[in-house]
Amino acid sequence: MAPPTAAQGLSLARLPLPAKVGFGGVMVVLAALVYWVVFYTEVSAKIEQANRQSADLQTELARQQQAQAGYLVDRDELVMRQQRQRELNKVLPADTEAAAFLSSLQQVSNVSGVDLKGWKPEEEQAQAFYAKVPMRLDLGGRFHQIAKFMYEVGRLDRIINIENIELSEPKIVGDDVDLKAHCLATTFHALKAKPPPSASAAAPPPPPPPAAGGTKP
C-alpha cells in the first residue's frame, strides 16, 4: 500500500473541525504578531518620538515666552529711563547751552511784555556736582510785566534763579509805573564725570638708580 502524499496530509478538508479552528487561531495570532512587530511597534516608536519632540518644543516655547516677557520689561524700563533722562536734561542739562538759556529768557520776555534791553554772560562757577551759569539782564517795562517775567521764568522746565533784582527810574504811565530792572539770572548744568586716572599715571615714578662709583654703606 502506497504512503499518503504531502498534499493529502496537509489538506484542510480532511482535518477535523477542532484542528481547523486551532489552525485558524494560530494564523490569526501569527498575523497579529506580525502586525505588532512590523506596524504597531514602528508607529509606537514614531509616536513616542513625536511626543518627546512636542515636549521639547513646549519647553522651548515656554523659555522663549519667558525671554520675551523679560525683554518687554527691560524695553519698558529703558523707555522710562530715557524719558526720565530727557526730563532731567531739561531741568539740568549736561552742557552750558548759553544760546538755549538766552532763548528761554527772550521767549518769557515776549510773553510777559517785558523789553529785554541787554544781557551779559558771566563766568561759570563750578560746584561739586554742577556749575552755575550766571547772566546779567537789563529789562524795561511796567511793574506787573516785570513781576510776570519773574513768575514765568520760575515755571520753565530748566532751573533758572532770578536774584539781585534792582528797580530804577520809575515813571508813571497812566495808571501804572514804568520801570527799569537789573537782575542776575542764574541757571545750572551738570558736570561731566571725570575719567579715573590710569594705572601708569597713578603709580609713583620709580626711584632713580644709584650714582656710579658710590660707596657701599
Secondary structure, 3 states (H helix, E strand, C coil): CCCCCHHHHHCHHHCCHHHHHHHHHHHHHHHHHHHHHHHHHHHHHHHHHHHHHHHHHHHHHHHHHHHHHHHHHHHHHHHHHHHHHHHHHHHCCCCCCHHHHHHHHHHHHHHHCCEEEEEEECCCEECCCEEEEEEEEEEEEEHHHHHHHHHHHHCCCCCEEEEEEEEEEEEEECCEEEEEEEEEEEEEEECCCCCCCCHHHHCCCCCCCCCCCCCCC
